[in-house]
């Protein structure tokens, strides 16, 4: 489902904040709506349950819907360690730690990551998502 409207200007930092909100809500729709129709989401490091890349907004939507729907993890917090503006307009690099819990015993998990977002006209055209593969594996049980 394409976004009903896209703000005329959405900065990379605003896109990053919405990205983190979608993670907290486990909302594949909100996440996908941040992407250009032909946006690409890449996973340069192998992480269990994720392909090497999603090509296109709808692939992001269906891929995250499947991954988050199958995961028992509840994201409690996304700690933004740092966000770095770059010399290239529209590109931001963010360091973060995803903190969550996993049933049955509500085991705590942490997954550090690095996210590089390329934003053009308020939409993600390319995301490079570097996740701690061991952290992802531990979170999945």
C-alpha positions, 0 to 999 in steps of 0.5 A, spaced: 500 500 500 503 506 497 503 512 502 497 516 501 502 523 501 509 524 502 511 531 505 514 536 500 521 535 505 523 530 510 530 530 512 534 524 513 534 525 520 526 525 520 526 519 516 531 516 521 526 518 527 520 515 523 524 508 521 526 507 529 518 508 530 516 503 525 521 498 528 518 500 535 511 498 533 513 493 528 510 496 523 512 493 516 507 498 513 510 504 516 517 502 514 515 501 507 512 507 506 518 511 508 521 508 501 521 510 494 517 505 490 524 502 487 528 503 494 533 498 496 534 495 503 541 491 503 544 487 509 551 487 507 552 482 513 549 475 513 543 475 519 539 469 520 532 470 517 534 476 512 536 475 505 541 479 502 537 485 500 529 487 498 528 491 492 523 495 492 518 498 497 513 492 496 519 487 497 521 491 504 513 491 506 512 483 505 519 482 507 519 485 514 512 483 515 514 476 514 520 477 519 517 481 524 510 477 524 515 471 525 519 474 531 517 473 538 521 479 540 518 485 542 522 491 541 522 496 547 527 501 545 531 503 540 537 507 543 540 512 538 548 512 539 549 517 534 547 520 528 552 522 523 551 527 517 555 526 511 558 530 506 553 527 501 547 531 501 541 526 503 545 521 507 546 519 514 549 514 518 546 512 524 549 507 530 544 504 534 542 498 539 535 495 539 533 493 546 527 488 546 525 482 550 523 475 548 518 470 551 517 465 554 521 468 560 521 475 557 529 474 556 532 481 554 536 482 548 540 487 545 542 488 538 547 493 536 547 496 528 549 501 524 544 504 518 546 508 512 540 511 509 540 515 502 534 519 502 532 523 496 525 527 496 523 525 503 524 517 501 529 512 502 532 510 496 537 506 499 538 503 506 544 499 508 543 495 514 549 492 518 546 488 524 549 484 529 548 477 526 549 473 533 545 478 536 539 477 531 540 469 532 540 470 539 534 474 539 530 469 535 532 463 539 
